[in-house]
Amino acid sequence: MSTLPQPHHESIYAQPRYCDIAFDNRDLEVECGFLEYLSRNLGRGRLDSFLEVCCGPGYHMRRFAGRGVRTYGTSLSPEMVAYAEEKSLAGDPGAGDEATGSSGTASFILADPRDFSLPEAVDLAFSPCGSLQYLLRNDEVVAHLVSVAKNLGRGGLYVIEMEHPAAFFGYPRMHPRQWESEQDGVHVKARRGSGHEEINPITQIMDLEIILEISEGGATRVVRDSAPVRVFTHQEMRALVKLSGVFDWVTTFGALSITQPFDMSDGAEHMVPVLRCSM
């Protein structure tokens, strides 16, 4: 399997349990409801199969699997894939098994986001947490879009959670993201960025540092990693989607919520393109 040629916070994702504790703060009921609504109303009118690209612990796919949906998750991290598989096999409550009592399937795949294949075409694909930021070149973004489209087929939707461009243009919202989480006696402080990253105005690339401070069993240790990431603007992303030739741009939301437009309001914390496969 090929992989990305540049660093992509491997040291952070090689700590899957602590990443899980740090990032397990999403409202999955709302977010999965949003994704299902899009698939049923803007896609094929159903959600029988689902792909989570760069899935991490597989929050959304395990939640959908608990509702009887066939789900797939791709990751660049072998440690994260092994961890997500273990949680899925254990019937982790976070997967939402309590939702319907039905059981779908959850398959985790170690894969390059620029070139991968699933056993079947899915109804909806979702990329969470700004994962496209690791695709630094235009040709990588186009290759990724083409690969996702091949695993969707005509009419399937691709929903991408990206950073709001305002975070990089000097607006007051530009600040480091810091938070704390605790689970089973393990306390994790996480910080993403410093708020003072220098963005190369030509390449639109900056070095982003992620820090996990882990307190467990009376001891504390710090995992720190830095990697180059790309900043995307709205118009640029639209142009790349058009260049790919495999998607139509349906709409853009400002969060994983059908009530939040993509604008400059406080509620628009992200840029969430909704694409429909045209091939």
N, C-alpha and C positions, 0 to 999 in steps of 0.2 A: 504494500500500500504506500503510495506517495503521501507526502504531508507538506504543510506549509513550510517554505524555506526559511522563514524568519521566526524569531521567538514569539510565542503567543501565550505567555503566562503559564507555561507548563508547570512551574514549581507550585503555583497556587492550585491548579486543577489536579495535581498529584496528591493533594490532601482532600479527597472527596468528602470525607465525613465532616470536616471542619467547614468546607465550602457549603455543604448542605445545611449545617447549623447557621451559618452566617446569612445565607440567602433564602432560607425558608420563611420568608415574611410576606409572601404574595397572597392576594385574595384569589385563590384558584377558582372558587365558585363563580365569582364575577368574571374573571378572565376567560375561563372555559365557556361560560355562558355567552360571552361576546363572540368567541371563535365559532361556536356552534351556530349562533344566530347568523353570522356572515355566511357560513357554508350552506345553510338552509335557504337563505334569502338572496344571496348574491352568487352562489356557486351552483352545485348540482342539485340543490334541494334536499340534500341528505348529508349525514356525517357518519359513514360506516367505517372509514379508515382515515388515519391521521399520522402525520410525520412531524416530529419536533427536531429541527436542525440545530446542531450544537446544543444538545439537550441538557447537559449537566446531569444532575440527579434525576431528571425526567419528570419534573413536577406535573406538567400538563398532560403528558402522554399517559402517565400512570393514573391520573384522575380520569381521563377518557377511557382507559382500559377497564376501570372499575364500573363504567357505564355500558360495557359491552362492545366498545369500539376496538377494532384491530389497530394497534398503534406501533410505530417505529420511531426510534431515536438514533441520531448519529452524533458521534463525538470524535474529536481528535485525541482524546486522553484515554489510554488503556485502563488507567486506574479508575477513572470516572465511569467507564463502561462496566467494569467489574462490580463497582459499588452499586450502580443503578440496577444491574441485574439482580444483585443480592437483595436489595430492598424490594424489588418487584416480586421475586420469588417468595419473600417473607410476607407478602400481602400487607405492606406498610400502610397504615391508616391514611397517610398523606396522599395515597393514590386514589382516594375517594371510593373505596370499595363499598362504603356504606350507602352510596348514592342510589343504586337501584337493586343491588343484590345480584346483578348479572356480572359476568366476567368476560372481558375481551382478552386480547393477547397483547403483550408488550415485548418487543424485540429490540435489542440495543446493538448497534453496529458501529465498529471502529472504522471511520471513513473520512476521507478528504472531502470537504464541502464543495470543492470544485469539480469532483468527479466521483459519483457513487450511484449504485443501483439498488433498488428495493425489489422484493419478490413480486410486488404488485403495484399498480398505480393507485395512489391515495386520493381522497376527496379534498383534503386540506393539508397544507404544510404551514408550519409556524416557526419563525426564528426569534427566540427571546433574547432579552438583555443586550441588545446592540452587538450581537456576535459578528455581524458583517464587517465590523471595524478592523478585523484581522486581514481582510482582503485589501491589500494596499494598492494594487494596480487595477486599472480599468478592465484589462483582459481577464483578471481573476474574478471580478464581479460578474462579467458577462458569462464566463464559464460556469460559475455557480448558478446563475439564473437558468442557463440552458440545462444544467444537470437536474435542478429542481423540477423544471418543466417536464423533463422526460419521465420523472417519477410521479407526475400529476396527470398529464393528459388533458385534452381539451375540456375546458369548463371548470377544472380544479382551481382552487384558490391558494395563493401564497400570501401570508400575512407576516410582515417584518416589523419587529419592535426595534426602533433606532433612537439614538440620541436626538433630542430637539436641537436644530441648528443654533438656536439662541444661546445654548450653553457654551458656544465657542466664539461668539461675536461681541464679547465684552458687556453683555447684559448683567444685571445684578444677580441673576440666577446662577451665574458661573461660580461654583464653590465646590470644595471637596465633599464627597459623600461619606459620611461617617455614621456608623450605627453599631449596636451591640445586640447579641442574641445569646440565649442560654438553653441548653438541652441536656438532660441527664447528668447534671453536675459539671458540664463543660461550658465554659464562658468564652465567647469569641467576640473580639472587637475588630471591626473591619473598616478599612478606609480605602476609598477608590479615588486616586488623584489628589493633588494638592490645591487646585484652583489657580495655579500659576504656571501651568504647562505652556511651553512655547510651541506654537503650531507653525510649521514651515508653510509659508503662504503659497509656495509653488507646488509642493507635493501634497499639502493638506494632511501631513503626518505629524504626530507628536508622540513622545515617549510617555506612557501612562504607567504609573506605579500603583500596585495593589498590595495592601498590607493586611495580614491576619495576625492578631495578637491572641494567642490561645492559652487559656488558663485551665489546667486540668490536674487534679490530684495534688494540689498545693504547689505546682510548678507552672511557670509561664515561659512560653517561647514565642518567637516572632518568625513568621514566614513572609518574606518580602520578594517581590518580583516586578520587573519592569519590562515592557514590551512596546514596540511601535504599533500605533493604531491610527486608523484613518478617520478623518472628519468628513461627513457627507452633508451636502446641502440638498434642499428639496428639488430644485430645478436640475441639479446634477444627477440626482437619483432617477428622476423622470427620464432624462436623456439616456442614461445607461440602460434602463428598462426598454426604452424604444430601440436602442442599438442591439439589444439581445435578440429582438425579433420573435420572442416566444411568449410575451405577456402583454395584455392590455392593462393600463392603469385604471382601476375602478374608482378609488377614492382614497382619501388620507384622513386618519383620525389623529387626535392629539394625545390619546391614551388608549388602553384596551377597554374602551367603553363607547357604546354607540351614541351616547349623549355628549361626548367631548369632541368638538371640532378641532382641527389642526389650525391653531391661531396663536396669538401672543398672550392669551389669558393664563392665569396661574395654574389652571387645571390641565393645561396642555404641557405635560411634562416630557412627552416623547413625540416622535414622528413615526406614525404607523401606516405605511403604505399597504393597500389591499390590491393585489394583482390577480388577474384571471388568465389562466393559461389559454393561449390561442392556437397551439399547435396540435 
